[in-house]
Amino acid sequence: MPEQGSISGLLLGAVVFIIIIAFLIAAVVVLSFIKLYIQALLSGARVSILSLIAMRLRRVNPNTIVEGRISAVKAGLNITTNELETHYLAGGNVIRVVQALIAANKANIDLSFQQATAIDLAGRDILDAVQTSVNPKVIDCPDPSKGQSTVAAVAMDGIQLRAKARVTVRTNIATLVGGATEETIIARVGEGIVTTIGSSQSHKQVLENPDRISRVVLQRGLDAGTAFEILSIDIADVDVGENIGAQLQTKQAEADKEIARARAEERRAMATAREQEMRAQVVEMRARVVEAEAEVPRAIAEAFRKGNLGIMDYYRLKNIESDTDMRDSIAGKDQKDQDEQQ
């Protein structure tokens, strides 16, 4: 009996110890969540202790959920803790979404919780989008951060113009998911400026009416498929650049000159080659003359042998050659004297 009593006492003590430990653990858990529970209860956004414990077990930050729930209830929005937990577990920014919904509600912007969470999960800043929708922002075109301060274009008269535009936009919530970003707006506006200036007959037309660029660009519907709605395009500055037309004409003239020079050089080379050919022909003809003259003595000898040429005929021929040589000599001397006198 004493042994059974001692065993019963040990079991009872163990049970009591376990109960005490469980009570302490429960007390610690309750105390860790009691502040959030009281805060939510006093704010009218009641969240049970069990829900807070379940959030911790699901690795959800109870502070974030309770803070978002309180903000939504105080703003008159009916957002449950389950919806906030779902968005948290999906990797979304709960506080940012709630703040965006509150801002949209105050500004009478039609924005549902599902749409806001979809925009947030898509990587867009939903609060900034709502704020931009309420308070439009200005985008510089071109973007100065890209290292370019103006958009350069050339009018039809060859004068370059450098323009700078400021685009006022507001967020289009309906097309925010999947819509193009600010870079697309800047690129399209820059393209419109280049097209408008390039189609102008004279740069003076653009300088006289800079708003012509704004009107033409706005008519192109540049905000189609983007996350923004263009409210206005204002030309902030237009400066006259270089005379591109004159530069191109100068370069063309230089190119034409080089082409003409090359063609003249080609003709000169052809003339030189032709001259060399003619000289070669002259030398060839002289060689033929020399060859023909070499046949004369042979012909004379042959005539002597055949009796066709007498001795007196030969001497008369030599006299004629001597007279001819003398006349040529006298004529050459006279010509030389005339050249010296001149």
C-alpha positions as CSV (number, residue, x, y, z in Angstrom):
1,M,0.0,0.0,0.0
2,P,2.7,2.6,0.8
3,E,4.3,1.8,-2.5
4,Q,1.0,2.3,-4.4
5,G,0.4,5.6,-2.6
6,S,3.8,6.9,-3.5
7,I,3.3,6.0,-7.2
8,S,-0.1,7.7,-7.2
9,G,1.5,10.7,-5.7
10,L,4.2,10.8,-8.3
11,L,1.7,10.5,-11.1
12,L,-0.5,13.2,-9.6
13,G,2.5,15.5,-9.3
14,A,3.5,14.9,-12.9
15,V,0.0,15.6,-14.1
16,V,-0.1,18.8,-12.1
17,F,3.4,19.8,-13.4
18,I,2.3,19.2,-17.0
19,I,-0.8,21.2,-16.4
20,I,1.2,24.1,-14.9
21,I,3.6,24.0,-17.8
22,A,0.8,24.0,-20.3
23,F,-0.9,26.8,-18.5
24,L,2.3,28.8,-18.5
25,I,2.8,28.2,-22.2
26,A,-0.8,29.2,-22.9
27,A,-0.4,32.3,-20.8
28,V,2.8,33.3,-22.6
29,V,1.1,32.7,-26.0
30,V,-2.0,34.7,-24.9
31,L,0.1,37.5,-23.5
32,S,2.2,37.7,-26.7
33,F,-1.0,38.3,-28.7
34,I,-3.1,40.1,-26.1
35,K,-1.8,43.5,-27.2
36,L,-2.8,42.9,-30.8
37,Y,-6.1,41.5,-29.7
38,I,-6.9,44.5,-27.5
39,Q,-5.7,46.9,-30.2
40,A,-7.9,45.3,-32.9
41,L,-10.9,45.0,-30.5
42,L,-10.7,48.7,-29.5
43,S,-10.4,49.7,-33.1
44,G,-13.5,47.9,-34.1
45,A,-11.6,45.4,-36.2
46,R,-12.0,42.4,-33.9
47,V,-9.6,39.5,-34.5
48,S,-9.8,36.4,-32.2
49,I,-6.8,35.0,-30.3
50,L,-7.2,31.8,-32.2
51,S,-6.9,33.6,-35.5
52,L,-3.7,35.3,-34.3
53,I,-2.3,31.9,-33.2
54,A,-3.3,30.4,-36.5
55,M,-1.5,33.2,-38.4
56,R,1.7,32.5,-36.5
57,L,1.4,28.8,-37.3
58,R,0.9,29.7,-41.0
59,R,4.0,31.9,-40.8
60,V,2.0,35.0,-41.4
61,N,3.0,38.2,-39.5
62,P,0.0,39.0,-37.3
63,N,1.2,42.6,-36.8
64,T,1.0,43.3,-40.5
65,I,-2.5,41.7,-40.9
66,V,-3.9,43.4,-37.8
67,E,-2.5,46.8,-38.9
68,G,-3.9,46.4,-42.3
69,R,-7.3,45.3,-41.0
70,I,-7.5,48.2,-38.6
71,S,-6.6,50.7,-41.3
72,A,-9.3,49.2,-43.6
73,V,-12.0,49.2,-41.0
74,K,-11.3,52.8,-39.9
75,A,-11.6,53.8,-43.6
76,G,-14.9,52.1,-43.9
77,L,-13.6,49.2,-46.1
78,N,-14.8,45.7,-45.6
79,I,-11.6,43.6,-46.0
80,T,-11.4,40.3,-44.1
81,T,-8.3,38.9,-42.4
82,N,-8.5,35.9,-44.7
83,E,-8.1,38.1,-47.8
84,L,-5.2,39.9,-46.2
85,E,-3.5,36.6,-45.2
86,T,-4.0,35.3,-48.7
87,H,-2.3,38.3,-50.2
88,Y,0.5,38.1,-47.6
89,L,1.2,34.4,-48.4
90,A,1.2,35.3,-52.1
91,G,4.1,37.6,-51.5
92,G,2.2,40.9,-51.7
93,N,2.6,44.1,-49.7
94,V,-0.5,44.1,-47.5
95,I,0.0,47.6,-46.0
96,R,0.7,49.1,-49.4
97,V,-2.5,47.6,-50.9
98,V,-4.6,48.8,-48.0
99,Q,-3.2,52.3,-48.2
100,A,-3.9,52.3,-52.0
101,L,-7.5,51.2,-51.4
102,I,-8.0,53.9,-48.8
103,A,-6.6,56.5,-51.1
104,A,-8.8,55.3,-54.0
105,N,-11.9,55.2,-51.9
106,K,-11.3,58.8,-50.7
107,A,-10.7,59.9,-54.3
108,N,-13.8,58.1,-55.6
109,I,-11.7,55.8,-57.8
110,D,-13.2,52.5,-58.7
111,L,-10.6,50.0,-57.4
112,S,-11.5,46.6,-55.9
113,F,-9.4,44.6,-53.5
114,Q,-8.8,41.9,-56.2
115,Q,-7.7,44.4,-58.7
116,A,-5.4,46.1,-56.2
117,T,-3.8,42.8,-55.2
118,A,-3.3,41.8,-58.8
119,I,-1.5,45.1,-59.6
120,D,0.6,44.7,-56.5
121,L,1.6,41.1,-57.3
122,A,2.4,42.2,-60.9
123,G,5.2,44.2,-59.4
124,R,3.7,47.7,-59.8
125,D,3.5,50.1,-57.0
126,I,-0.2,50.3,-56.4
127,L,-0.1,53.2,-54.0
128,D,2.0,55.3,-56.4
129,A,-0.4,54.4,-59.2
130,V,-3.4,55.7,-57.2
131,Q,-1.6,58.8,-56.1
132,T,-0.6,59.5,-59.7
133,S,-4.1,58.9,-60.8
134,V,-5.3,61.6,-58.4
135,N,-2.3,63.9,-58.8
136,P,-0.9,63.7,-62.3
137,K,2.8,63.7,-62.7
138,V,5.1,65.3,-65.3
139,I,7.5,63.2,-67.4
140,D,10.5,64.9,-69.2
141,C,11.1,63.9,-72.8
142,P,13.8,62.9,-73.3
143,D,14.7,61.5,-69.9
144,P,17.6,63.6,-68.6
145,S,18.9,60.6,-66.6
146,K,19.7,58.8,-69.9
147,G,22.3,61.5,-70.7
148,Q,20.2,63.2,-73.4
149,S,18.6,66.6,-72.8
150,T,16.9,67.3,-76.1
151,V,15.3,65.5,-79.1
152,A,17.1,66.4,-82.3
153,A,15.2,66.5,-85.6
154,V,15.8,68.0,-89.0
155,A,13.2,70.0,-90.9
156,M,12.8,69.8,-94.7
157,D,15.0,72.9,-95.2
158,G,17.9,71.1,-93.7
159,I,18.0,73.0,-90.4
160,Q,18.3,70.9,-87.2
161,L,16.0,71.7,-84.2
162,R,16.5,70.5,-80.7
163,A,13.3,70.2,-78.7
164,K,12.4,69.4,-75.1
165,A,8.9,68.3,-74.1
166,R,7.1,67.8,-70.8
167,V,4.4,65.2,-70.8
168,T,1.6,65.3,-68.1
169,V,0.2,61.9,-67.4
170,R,-2.0,60.1,-64.9
171,T,-2.3,56.4,-64.2
172,N,-4.9,54.4,-66.0
173,I,-5.8,51.8,-63.3
174,A,-7.7,49.7,-65.8
175,T,-4.6,49.1,-68.0
176,L,-2.0,49.2,-65.3
177,V,-1.5,45.4,-65.4
178,G,0.2,44.6,-68.7
179,G,0.4,48.3,-69.8
180,A,3.6,49.8,-71.1
181,T,5.7,52.0,-68.7
182,E,7.0,55.5,-68.8
183,E,9.8,54.6,-71.1
184,T,7.3,53.8,-73.8
185,I,5.6,57.1,-73.4
186,I,8.9,58.9,-73.7
187,A,9.9,56.9,-76.8
188,R,6.6,57.6,-78.5
189,V,6.6,61.3,-77.7
190,G,10.2,61.6,-79.0
191,E,9.2,59.8,-82.2
192,G,6.2,62.1,-82.6
193,I,8.5,65.2,-82.2
194,V,10.9,63.9,-84.8
195,T,8.1,63.1,-87.3
196,T,6.4,66.5,-86.8
197,I,9.6,68.5,-87.2
198,G,10.8,66.3,-90.1
199,S,7.5,66.9,-92.0
200,S,7.7,70.7,-91.6
201,Q,8.6,72.6,-94.8
202,S,10.8,75.1,-92.8
203,H,12.2,75.2,-89.3
204,K,10.7,78.7,-89.0
205,Q,7.2,77.1,-89.0
206,V,8.1,75.1,-85.9
207,L,9.8,78.1,-84.2
208,E,6.7,80.3,-84.9
209,N,4.2,77.6,-83.6
210,P,5.8,75.2,-81.2
211,D,2.3,74.1,-80.1
212,R,1.9,72.5,-83.5
213,I,4.1,69.7,-82.3
214,S,1.9,69.2,-79.3
215,R,-1.3,69.0,-81.4
216,V,0.1,66.6,-83.9
217,V,1.6,64.3,-81.2
218,L,-1.6,64.3,-79.2
219,Q,-3.6,63.3,-82.2
220,R,-1.5,60.1,-82.6
221,G,-3.0,58.5,-79.5
222,L,0.4,57.7,-78.0
223,D,-1.1,56.4,-74.7
224,A,-2.7,53.4,-76.3
225,G,-1.6,50.2,-74.7
226,T,0.2,52.0,-71.8
227,A,-0.5,52.3,-68.1
228,F,-1.0,56.0,-68.4
229,E,-3.4,58.5,-69.9
230,I,-1.7,61.5,-71.5
231,L,-3.3,64.8,-70.4
232,S,-1.0,67.2,-72.2
233,I,2.2,67.6,-74.1
234,D,4.0,70.9,-73.6
235,I,7.1,72.0,-75.6
236,A,9.4,73.4,-73.0
237,D,12.1,74.6,-75.3
238,V,13.1,74.6,-79.0
239,D,16.6,75.5,-80.1
240,V,18.2,75.8,-83.5
241,G,21.0,73.4,-84.1
242,E,23.3,72.8,-87.0
243,N,22.6,73.3,-90.7
244,I,22.6,69.6,-91.5
245,G,21.5,70.3,-95.1
246,A,24.5,72.4,-95.8
247,Q,26.8,69.9,-94.3
248,L,25.3,67.1,-96.4
249,Q,25.7,69.3,-99.5
250,T,29.3,70.1,-98.7
251,K,30.1,66.4,-98.2
252,Q,28.3,65.6,-101.4
253,A,30.3,68.2,-103.2
254,E,33.5,66.8,-101.8
255,A,32.5,63.4,-102.9
256,D,31.6,64.6,-106.4
257,K,35.0,66.4,-106.6
258,E,36.8,63.2,-105.6
259,I,34.9,61.3,-108.2
260,A,35.7,63.9,-110.9
261,R,39.3,63.8,-109.9
262,A,39.4,60.1,-110.1
263,R,37.8,60.2,-113.6
264,A,40.2,62.8,-114.8
265,E,43.1,60.7,-113.5
266,E,41.7,57.8,-115.4
267,R,41.5,59.8,-118.6
268,R,45.0,61.1,-118.1
269,A,46.3,57.6,-117.6
270,M,44.5,56.5,-120.7
271,A,46.0,59.4,-122.7
272,T,49.5,58.6,-121.4
273,A,49.0,55.0,-122.4
274,R,47.8,56.0,-125.8
275,E,50.8,58.3,-126.2
276,Q,53.1,55.5,-125.4
277,E,51.4,53.3,-127.9
278,M,51.8,56.0,-130.6
279,R,55.5,56.4,-129.8
280,A,55.9,52.6,-130.1
281,Q,54.2,52.8,-133.5
282,V,56.5,55.6,-134.6
283,V,59.5,53.6,-133.6
284,E,58.1,50.6,-135.5
285,M,57.5,52.7,-138.6
286,R,61.1,54.1,-138.4
287,A,62.4,50.6,-138.2
288,R,60.5,49.7,-141.3
289,V,61.9,52.8,-143.1
290,V,65.4,51.8,-142.0
291,E,64.7,48.3,-143.2
292,A,63.4,49.6,-146.5
293,E,66.5,51.9,-146.9
294,A,68.8,48.9,-146.3
295,E,67.2,47.3,-149.4
296,V,68.2,50.3,-151.7
297,P,71.9,49.3,-152.0
298,R,70.9,45.8,-152.8
299,A,68.5,46.9,-155.4
300,I,71.2,49.1,-157.0
301,A,73.7,46.2,-157.1
302,E,71.1,44.0,-158.5
303,A,70.3,46.6,-161.2
304,F,74.0,46.8,-162.1
305,R,74.2,43.1,-162.5
306,K,71.2,42.9,-164.7
307,G,72.3,46.0,-166.8
308,N,69.3,48.0,-165.8
309,L,71.4,50.8,-164.2
310,G,74.5,52.4,-165.8
311,I,77.4,54.0,-164.1
312,M,76.3,57.5,-165.1
313,D,72.9,56.8,-163.8
314,Y,74.4,55.9,-160.5
315,Y,76.5,59.1,-160.3
316,R,73.4,61.2,-161.1
317,L,71.6,59.5,-158.3
318,K,74.4,60.2,-155.9
319,N,74.5,63.9,-157.0
320,I,70.8,64.2,-156.3
321,E,71.3,62.7,-152.8
322,S,74.2,65.2,-152.1
323,D,72.0,68.1,-153.3
324,T,69.2,66.9,-151.1
325,D,71.4,66.6,-148.1
326,M,72.9,70.0,-148.7
327,R,69.5,71.6,-149.0
328,D,68.3,69.9,-145.8
329,S,71.4,71.1,-144.0
330,I,70.9,74.7,-145.2
331,A,67.3,74.6,-144.3
332,G,68.1,73.2,-140.8
333,K,70.7,76.0,-140.2
334,D,68.2,78.7,-141.3
335,Q,65.6,77.3,-139.0
336,K,68.1,77.2,-136.2
337,D,69.0,80.9,-136.8
338,Q,65.4,81.9,-136.8
339,D,64.8,80.1,-133.5
340,E,67.8,81.9,-132.0
341,Q,66.5,85.3,-133.2
342,Q,63.1,84.6,-131.7
